[in-house]
Amino acid sequence: MSVVETPRPPEENNRRMALVRAAAVLFRDQGYERTTVRDLGSAVGMQSGSLFYHFRTKEEILVAVMALGITSTTEQLAAALAEANSLRDKLAALFRVHLNSLLGDNQAALEVMLYEWRSVSETAKPGLIVLRDRYEALWQQVLDEAAAAGLVKQDTRLLRRTLLGSLHWTVQWYRRDGELSVDDLARHMLQLVLTE
């Protein structure tokens, strides 16, 4: 039986979201293990004990950070795919949304998802896996359609994993002051994948 949470007042939700966003940056920059509850409280101007009004444990904050990154990106991708006029537009949306999310507003949260997975307990992982699988299902559906149309190679499961791995690695080398914008990078990477 699931417990229905009482809706939180808007100011509580705002404080909670501010905490999650601050935690994303701290966990990315310092690492989850090295970030203290005191660090988290200081980042949002709260006493460390006050954090536990919003979350029961530090790990719950970590899970909320990861869920924020993947959920936001999934929503953005679903919206972009719904607006796409062609299969090529859908393929372009995969790259554009992923890179803009990963190298933009969701960068810290998504980097935490990528690099702090080992810090999540086995009991907390299933919920995050569901969120990740929803996102990857959108990729798989488009890649399957593209393979059927002859636009990409037929082994779409391996292609999906290869592409996501490559896109994730851009956080290590992409520079905003470089020669390519994020959208340009997305277009160039898509061109490397298309068979025609």
N, C-alpha and C positions, 0 to 999 in steps of 0.2 A: 504494500500500500504506500503510495507516495504522499508526501506531506506537501500541502499547498502553502507556499509562503505568502505572508501578508504583504501587499504592495508597500514598498518603501516610499516615504515622501521624496519629492524631487531633490531636495538639498542633500538627503542621505545618499541617493543614487549618484549625485554629482561628486560628493566626497569619495565615495567608493570608486568611481571611475577615475578620479584624480589620483587616488592611491594606486590603482592598477596601472595607469600610464606611467607614474613615477617609478613603480616597481619594475616595469618593463625596462626602463633605461638603466636602473641600478643593476638588475640581474644581468643585463647584457654587458654593461661596462665593468662590473666588479665580479660577476659570477654569482649564482644563487647562494652557494655555500658561504661565500665571504660577505654577503650582504646581511647586515644585522637588522633586527626589528627596530632598533634605534635609528639606523640609517633610513629605513622606510618612513618612520614617523617624522624624522627631521625633514625629509624631502617634501612632505605635504603639510608641515607645521602642526603635527599632532604629537601628543605624548605616545610613546611606544605602546603602552597598555590600551590606548584608545583604538588601536588598529583592530583589536579583537572584538570590538563592537561590530565591525564590518565583516571580519573573517575569523574563523575559529583557530586557524593555524597559519604559519608562514607558507606551508605547502599549498594551502587553499589560495593564497595570493598568487603563487606560481601558476597554478592551474588556471586561475582567472586570467592571468596575463596571456597564457598560451591560447585559451579559448577566445579571448578578444581578437588576437591576431588572425586566427584561422577563420573565425565566424565572419568577421568584417570582410576579409578577402573573398570568402565564399559568396556573401551577399553582393559584393561588387561584381564578381564574375557572373553570377546568375543574371544580374540586371543587364550587363553588357551583352551577354549571349541572347537575351530576350530582344534586344534592340538590333542585333546583327541581321543584315539583309541577305547574306550569302554565307556559304560554307567557308570561303576565304576570310570573310569578316569575323566569323566565329573563331577561326584559327588565330587571327590577328588579336582578337580579344583575349585569348588565353595568355599570350605573351605580354601584351600591354598591361592587363590588369595585374598579372602576377608581379611583373617588374615594378610597376608603379606602387604597388602595395609593399613589396619587399624593400624597395629603395626609397620609400616615401613615409607616409604617416604611420604605417604599421611595421616599420623596419625593426624597431626594438622588440616588439612583441613576437614577430616572426623569427627573429634571430634567437630569441629565448626558446621558442618552440624547436628550432633546429639544433641548438647547441646545449640545452639544459635538459634534454629528454631523460638523461641518466639520473637526474635528480627527482624525477617523479616516481612516487611509489607505485607498486604493481596494482594497488587498489584504485588509484586515481587514473591510471592509463586508459582503461576501456572507454570512458567518456570522451577523452581527447581523441582516441582512435576513431570513434564514430564521427567526430567533427572533421578529422583529416580525411576519412573515407568519403564523406559527402563532397568535399572539395575535389578530391581526385576523381570521383565519379563524373563530375562535370567535364574534366579533362578527357577522361576515357571515352565518354559519349561522343565528344567532338572529334577526337582522333579516330575512333571507329568509323564515323561518318566520312572523314577525310580519306581514310584508307580505302573504303568502299568506292569512293569517287576517284581513286588513283592519285590523290594529292600528296600522300605520305606513304612510307613503307608499311607493309602489312603487319609487322609485329608491334602492334600498338601498345601492348602492356610494357614491353621493354622500352619502347620509344618514350612513353609517358615517364617512366622512372629516369631515363637518361636526360630527358628535357628538364624535369623538375630539379634533378641534381645539378645540372649545368646552370639553371637559373638561380638556384640557391647560392651557388658559389660566387655569383656576381657581387655579393656583399663584401667579398674579400678584395675585389680589384676595381670595381666601378668607381669613378670619380665624377661628381657633378660638374666640375670645372674642366672636364676632358672634352674631346671633340664631338662626342655623341650625347644627345639628350636621352632620357630614359625611353621615350617613344621611338627615337631613331634606333636605339639598341634593340628594342623589341622587334622592329621591322627587319633589321639585319639578321637577328637570330631566327626569325621565322623563315627568311629566305634560304637559310642553310638547311632547313628541314624539308621544304617543298620539293617534290620530285618533278614538277612542271610549272 
